[in-house]
């Protein structure tokens, strides 16, 4: 299960190979990319690589981007927050204009984007990669004020991550940590379960009488056997998973008492981590690319919105079929979309992409496992290529788990370097 950089870059590498022929004879055009996460930054960089004459502007609210992969390792005290944070200086050196602002309006008919600074950008193509927003109306009792007592630590900068970390440090030994996992779709399907394992790692070392209750709105989850085997081996009796069919669906929360209310019971927490229901980022609605579900339907060949011609949607906000909402998926989609835009601007049909996803999870610093797959367009969906969806073996020994934990670090270093420079 060695990390194979070329396999990870499936779709990215394919895009780069067609760059010379696509770029020849192409007129300079303006592309605005909104959102500087893995999807948006990858798209912006690939656009400039494929055609340096393009005027590419990246619009991002924050000067420093805080990456989500392995942020639970920060919560567990296994890595500093700084390892999750990246700026956009390398993109600017590549010739990409970086605008630190939010989008207040999009006019697809006029091809303009209005920023919070008052600036108005003209575009020939618009890429929207807004990530997710918390759906504050979906879980009664949970709002932005409640998140200061029951942190989500799921988006934004390091404030929520630091808050949850400090709450764990302040909890007495013997305390109960309650984590709630929402129904799909949400960002990074295995992340709540990785978080449970890494918090258990911290508790085992520092507060061994404590317990974790994981309330789940689903009866199954990504890499389930791998996670549950890890919990049994590493933290016997410490993590209790309560699925939907056993009353794990959280229907409301009470932040004053740190209580989770489910269909059949109540769970009082000493530390409460709510992974809340989510929706496509606000820019998706502003740009008119979100449907009534608040997510964004796309053409899976080009990632162009099916609701707004000339506007493309990437990453967590996109309805991408079987392709999961992950950093790896987002970066691969960004590169594939860039190739499609360059082709369209050159008057060519885009090639069929095969974007790849590679997702590592940690149960401890020395215990990792992975899932990978390659995807192809079929009708209005991205479906997994036959034979490419590969999980770590469930009977892997300690040496394999250690190797995959090391491979996870290699993957993180590679994807952040490829995306942010």
C-alpha positions, 0 to 999 in steps of 0.5 A, a space after each residue: 500500500 505504498 503511496 504512489 504520487 503518480 496514481 494520486 495525481 491521476 487526472 492532474 497529470 492527464 491535464 498537464 499532458 494536454 496543455 501544449 496543444 490546448 494552449 496553442 492559438 488560444 486568446 488571453 481570457 479572464 478566469 475568476 476562481 472564488 475560494 482558495 481551498 484545495 479545489 480553488 487553489 489547484 484550479 488556479 495553479 493548473 490554469 496558469 500552468 496550462 496557459 500562462 497567458 490567462 488572467 487568473 484571479 483567485 478570490 479568497 476571504 482569508 489570507 491564511 488557509 487552514 487545511 482540514 485534513 488531520 485537523 483532529 490531530 491538532 485537537 489531540 495534541 499531535 501536531 501544531 496548528 501551523 502545519 495546517 496553515 498556508 498562504 497564497 504567496 506561491 500562487 501570486 509568484 506564479 502570476 495569479 492575482 490574489 484578492 483577499 475579499 468576499 463575493 457580494 454579487 455575481 452577474 452571469 449575464 454580464 460576466 462580473 463578480 462584485 467583491 466586498 472591497 467594492 471592486 468588480 471583476 470581469 470574467 470569461 469563465 467563473 469557477 466557484 469553489 466555496 467549500 461548505 457552510 454550517 446549516 445553522 437551521 438544520 439542528 434545533 438548538 445549534 447556532 453560532 452562539 452554541 458553537 462557542 460551547 459545543 464546538 464543531 471545529 469543522 470549518 474556518 480558521 483555527 479558533 474552533 480547533 483551539 477551543 475544542 482542544 482547550 476543552 479537552 485539556 480542561 476536562 477532568 479524568 473520567 469525563 464524557 466526550 460526546 461527538 455527533 455525526 450528521 447524515 450525508 452529505 458532509 465534508 470528509 465522510 470518515 472525519 468524525 470517526 478519525 476524530 473519535 479515535 484521535 481524541 481517544 488517543 489523547 484521553 488514553 494517555 492523559 485521562 484514561 478513565 474518560 469515555 467517548 460516545 459517538 452519536 451517529 445519524 447513519 447506520 454505516 460509515 466510511 472505512 467502518 470495519 477499519 475504524 472499529 477494528 482500530 478502536 477495539 485494538 487501541 482503545 478497548 471500551 473507550 469509544 461507544 458508537 451509537 448508530 441511527 437504528 439504536 437511537 443515535 440520531 441527534 434531533 436537538 442540542 441544549 448548549 446550556 447543559 451540553 446535552 444531546 437529545 436523540 430520538 429516544 434518549 439524552 446524553 450529557 457531555 463534559 465536552 461536546 463536539 457537534 459535527 453539524 449538518 452542512 450545505 454548499 458555501 454561501 457563494 454557491 447561492 450568490 452565483 445561482 449554482 445551488 439547487 434546492 438542496 443547497 448543493 450544486 449540480 454539475 456536468 461531470 466532464 467539465 464541472 460546469 454548472 448545469 444551472 449557470 453556463 460559464 460557471 464551474 463548481 468544484 470541491 465540497 459544494 459540488 454534487 459529484 456522484 460517488 466521488 467523496 467530499 475530500 481534499 484529494 477529490 477537490 484538488 483533482 477536480 480543480 485540475 480537471 476543471 482547469 483543463 476543461 476551461 482551457 479546452 473550451 476557451 480554445 474552441 475544443 471539447 474537453 477530454 473525459 477526466 478521470 480524477 482520483 481520490 486518495 484518503 488517509 485516516 489515522 486512529 493513532 500516530 502509528 496506525 493509519 489506513 486508506 481508501 483510493 479510487 479513480 472516477 469517470 463521468 457517466 450521465 450526470 454523475 462521477 462513478 468509480 472506475 471498476 477495480 480502482 476502489 481499494 481499501 487497506 486490508 482489514 487484516 493488516 498487521 502493525 507494520 502495515 498500519 505504521 507504514 500507512 501512517 507514514 504514507 499519510 504524512 507523505 500524502 499531506 506534504 505532497 498535496 499541500 505542496 502541489 496545491 499551495 506551493 
